[in-house]
Amino acid sequence: MKRGVGRRFAVGTAVLLAAGALAACGDDGDGGGGADAAAGTPEAEARAAFDRMRDALAAEDGAAACGELSEEANRQFAGLSTEDPPTCADGFETYLTAGDLTEDTDPTVVAIDVRGNRATVHAELDSSPGPQTARLVQEDGTWKVASWLTD
């Protein structure tokens, strides 16, 4: 059963921003690193999660993207779903259909900062004049995307 999309999309444009604000709160450790962190390091693991999300967006694959999202971002995208019961994948597909998240699918990572269970990926996009950041959070030992490339 389909539900209305109009108001939900307007709210949805801020979904990853709001989730990112939550992810930015609090640090429980110290760390940091460049874009070319050594394999097996927290920076490399955060970079791998960033790359998986980038690939899911480039493929416009909502299910894969939802698999890379934090629990909070996943819940927020489920709120955009037009299905009953709502799912993140359907909400993400609704979001992709209504707005072009995949305009620039090849960000250049310039730095990765890890502090405890939080990571910030700094990237440059051809379509944006300034630096962009993606925020990640570790959930059950796995890096998940809380917000995607915002300035």
N, C-alpha and C positions, 0 to 999 in steps of 0.2 A: 504494500500500500504506500503510495507516494505522499509526501508531505510538502508544504510550501517551501520554496527556496529563497525568494527575494530577500527577506530580512536576514535569513541565516547567512547568505553570502556576504552581506554588508558586515555582519559580525565576523565572518570567517576571514576577511582580509587581515584582521589583527590576530588571528589564532596563533601563528608561529611567533609573532612579536610578544604576545602575552606570555606564552610558554617560555620564551627566551628571558623575559624579565624574571620569571620565577627561577630559571636556571642560573641566572647571574647572581642571585642572592647567596651569600655565604661561601666561604672557602674553608676547607679543613686540612689543608696541607700546602706544600710549596712545590713548585716545579716550573717548567717552562721548556721551550725548545723551538727549533726552527722547522721549516717545512720539510726538511730531509732528515727527520729523526731516525735513529737506528731501529731496525726491526725488533719487535718485542717490547719496546718502550711504551709507556702510556701515550706519548705523542704519536707514535706510529699506529697504535691501536685506534686513537681518536681520528687520525687521518684516514684510516681504513673505513671507519664508520662514515666519515664525511664523503669519501669517494663512493661508497655504496648508495648513499642518499642522492648524490649527484647523478649517478647512473640511473637510479629509479626515476628521478625527475626527467632526465633526458628521454627515457623510454615511456614517460607518462604512465608509469605503472604504480597505481595507487596502493595495491596490496604490498608491493615491495617497499614503497616509501613508508607505509604504516609500520612495517617491520623494523624500520630504522628509527622511528619516532619514540620519544620518551613516553612514559605512561600518561602524563598530563597532556602532551600534544596529541596523543592518540585519542584520548577522551574528547578533546576539543574538536578534532576532525570528525569524530562520530556524531557530534552535535550538528554538523553540517549535512549529515546524511538525509537523503529523501526517502530512505527505506524504513520499514518498520518490521523488525527492530533495526535500529540504526547501527551502522558499522563504520569504522574508520576508513576502510577502503572505498566505500561508497561516498563518504563525505569528501575524501580526497579527490575522487573522480569528479564530483560536483564542482569542487574548487578549481581543478585543472580546466574543466570545460568553461567555466565562467571567467577565468582570468589566466593569463599566460605566465605561469611560474617558470616555464622552461625556455624563456626567451634567450638566455645566455647559459648554455649547458656546459661551458668549459671554464670555470673559474680558475684563476691562478693562485694557489696557496702561497702566501708569503711568510706566514709564521703560525705556529701553534703554541698556545700557552696552556699548560696544565697546572692546576692547583687542586690537589686532592682528587675529589670525584667530579670536578668541573673542568671543562676545557673550552677554550675559545679558539676558533680557527679564523685567521685573518686572511682575506682573499681579495683579489681584484677581478673585476668583471669588465669586459669590453663595453658593455652597455651601461655602465655606471661610472660617473666621474670620480667618486671617492672610494675609500676602502670599505669593505663589507665584512661583517662578522657572522659566523655561525656559532651557536652555543650548544655544547654537548654536556651530558651528564651521565655518570656511570650508574647503571641500575643492574643489580645482581651481577656485578663484575663485567658488564658489557656496556660499551659506549653507545648512547642513544642521542639523537638530534632533538634538542629542545626548541631551537629556533634556527631559521635558515637565512643566511646572507641578508642582513639588514645593516643600514648605515647608522 
